[in-house]
Amino acid sequence: MTLEVLTPGLATTFQDLGRHGYQQWGVPVGGPMDEVSHRLANVLLGNAPDAPVLEITLLGPTLYCHGRCRLALTGADLGALLDGQPWPSGQTRTLREGDQVSFGRRRSGARAYLAVAGGFRLERVLGSRTTNLRAGFGGWHGRRLQKGDLLPLMGSFANPPRLLIPDSLAHVISAAPLRLVPGRDWTAFTGTAQAALRERAFTVTPQSDRMGYRLQGPALQLTAPCECLSEAVAFGTVQVPPDGQPIVLMADRQTTGGYPCIAQIAQVDLPRLAQCVPGDVLAFTFIELAEAQRLDLARERLLAALERDASVA
């Protein structure tokens, strides 16, 4: 059983939950930009949480089914179609020989996730099947999909679990401010810069990718010139280079960074940020670290409960 790539889309790669345990050697974690949508795609099919899933960015591929399989689609609304019929996000479909999945006009969000029951048959590299595009390994030959690729499937014909995704997990793009906690260099920035991050809007620029989102807005200035030692960074770290325009580090971030860190986006809001596209306007609000931890723990418990239910369904 395979899925044949008739057209590859803009940037379609395989992602699992990331390549952990190798950052000390300079190997990025990677993984999905929107981890919640990734995990929900696997939940809908009863897959293991870390099963590799296709991450589809903005313009999706056209896939031809050889054999029979069941797929789940989550994340952004990129105009998915199964044999020309609309396929809403958050639903599963059974494909038979000759069926085609395609994508039309994007309606909302940036990234959709396509999982197959049983998972895709991919080799692990350094313990993971996530794609590292810059190094050229993992995923499907370390690259984006190309026309003519034949994607092998593990295959499973078990009935998918009958689960209802809670509204709190089936997130949509919204104008609600992204929640921040102060970063390690917060006090090195002027009061004007701190106020700007709280009160002013920032725009996602076209110079944004899986490594980082470059934002445009009020310049965030330091109280005095600062030379920082490179330190560990995380998904959602907000760094400020000398021009004062912040960069939010994303899934393919480097392992260390030397720019001052003004803030950290709360983990619970990272999937929503990952669905933003160039031109989207962002607002921020600050919360306490304890609140950020509480929100993340509550979401993780909900996801874990869904995954347990799917595994026994």
Residue, then its C-alpha position, 0 to 999 in steps of 0.5 A: m500500500t502506498l500513496e503516490v505524490l502526483t503534485p507535492g504542494l508547497a512544503t510537505t514534510f514528515q514530522d513526528l514529535g521530534r528528535h530529542g536528546y541530541q541538542q548537545w551535539g547541535v542537532p535540532v529537535g524539529g517536530p511539528m509546528d502545531e503539536v496539538s494538531h499532529r497528536l490529534a491526527n494520530v488520536l483519530l486513528g488510534n495511532a501511537p502519539d509519535a507516529p509520523v504525520l505529513e505536515i502540509t504548509l499553505l498549498g497541499p499536495t495531490l495524493y493517489c491511493h494504491g491499495r486501501c487505507r484510512l486517513a485523518l486530517t487536522g489543523a488548518d483548513l487548506g481546502a482538502l478534497l477527497d475525489g473532489q468532495p470537501w473533507p473538513s478538518g478533524q475527520t477521517r476518511t477511508l480511501r480505496e484504490g484510485d482515490q485522490v486527496s487534493f487541496g484547493r483554496r486555503r481558508s484559514g491557518a497555515r498547516a494541516y496534518l495528514a495521518v494514516a492508520g498504522g503510520f507511514r513506513l519510515e526509517r528512524v534517524l537518531g531515534s526520530r522520523t522527523t525531517n531535518l531539511r537543513a541537514g538533509f536527513g530523516g522523514w522522506h530522504g531528508r527533503r520535502l515531497q516531490k512528484g512521483d514519490l511513493l510513500p509506503l504505509m504500515g497499514s491498519f484496517a482496525n476500526p478507528p476510535r470513536l472520539l469527540i475532539p474537545d473544542s478546547l483542543a480543536h483550536v482555530i485561528s483567533a485574534a486573542p493575544l498570545r500569552l508571554v512570560p518574561g525572558r531571561d533578559w527582560t530587565a535589560f530592555t527599556g521600559t518603552a520596549q517592555a510596554a511596546l511588547r505588552e501594548r503594540a501590535f506586531t506583524v508576521t513577515p515573509q521572512s518566516d519559516r519553521m526555524g523562526y518567525r520574524l516580526q515587524g513592529p516597534a523596535l525593542q531597545l536595550t537599556a545599554p549595548c549588550e554582548c550575550l553568551s550563547e545559551a540554550v533556546a526553546f520553541g517560543t523563545v523571543q529573541v531580539p537582534p540589534d535592529g530591535q525587531p523580534i524573532v520567535l524561535m519555532a520548531d526547527r530552531q537552532t540549539t543555542g542563541g546569542y541574542p537577548c531573550i525578552a520573553q517566552i511564548a507560553q507553550v499552550d499558545l504555540p500551536r496557534l502561533a504556528q498556524c499564523v501566516p505572513g501578514d497576520v497581526l499579533a498581540f501579546t499579553f503577559i501571564e505568570l510562569a505558574e499560570a503558563q505551567r497550569l495551562d500547559l499541564a491541563r492541555e497535556r492531561l486532556l491530550a493524554a486522556l484522548e490518547r489513552d482512550a484511542s489506544v483501548a478503543 
